[in-house]
Amino acid sequence: AQSVTQPDIHITVSEGASLELRCNYSYGATPYLFWYVQSPGQGLQLLLKYFSGDTLVQGIKGFEAEFKRSQSSFNLRKPSVHWSDAAEYFCAVGARRGGADGLTFGKGTHLIIQP
Amino acid sequence: DAGITQSPRHKVTETGTPVTLRCHQTENHRYMYWYRQDPGHGLRLIHYSYGVKDTDKGEVSDGYSVSRSKTEDFLLTLESATSSQTSVYFCAISEDGGEETQYFGPGTRLLVL
C-alpha cells in the first residue's frame, strides 16, 4: 500500500521569502502525485500534478514541484510567497492513473506567513 | 470550479441515529469518492464509486455505507452514528479516462454528540 509523509506539520515563512514544502512517498510502481491546497473552511484545490514526463511541473499560483524518483520525493516550491498563500497544503499519491482507486494523502503542512 | 455540491453543509446529530450525506455533481464524471478529514490525519478514503451501482471500500470504511443509483449522486450513510465519526466529509469526482484529477466539493461538517 502506498503512503505519503509530510515531515513538517507547521512552517513559518516571511512574506516575499522562498518556500519549500517536503513530501516523501512510498509506492512500488510509478506514482501519480498531487499537491492540493486548503484555505480555512474550504475544500481542496489542486495546485499541480505529476503523471509522467518532465519531472519539474508547474502549477497554479506560481507553485512548482519536482519529482525525484531516487529520493521518493515530490517537494513543492514557490520563489516568493504572498500572505494569501497561508493555508494547509496536502501532498497525495494515487495508485492508478489519476488516482481512480482514490488518493492517499499526507497529514498536511500548515503554512504561516509572517509580515 | 467543478460542479460539486454537498448537502447538508453542517449537521449535528446524536449517537445512534442514522445520517445520510449527499454529493451531487453536474460534470457527468464516472468516479466519485468520499473522504473524511480529521486533525493530524489528513484526508482518508472511505468509499469510492466507479460507476452507477459500482462501489468499493476505502481505507476507513467501517461504519459507513454508500449508494450510487444515478451518475450525479453519491450518498454516504452512517447507519448508527458514533462520536468517532465526528469529522469533515469531502466528496470528490474525477473523469473517466485520460489524466484524471480529483476535484473536491466544499465539505460537510458533522458533529455527533
Interface residues (C-beta under 8 A of the other chain):
Chain A: V4 F34 Y36 Q42 G43 L44 Q45 L46 K49 F51 F90 A92 R97 G98 G99 A100 D101 G102 L103 T104 F105 G106 K107 G108
Chain B: Y31 Y33 Y35 G40 H41 G42 L43 R44 L45 Y48 Y50 D56 G58 E59 F90 A92 S94 E95 G98 E99 E100 T101 Q102 Y103 F104 G105 P106 G107
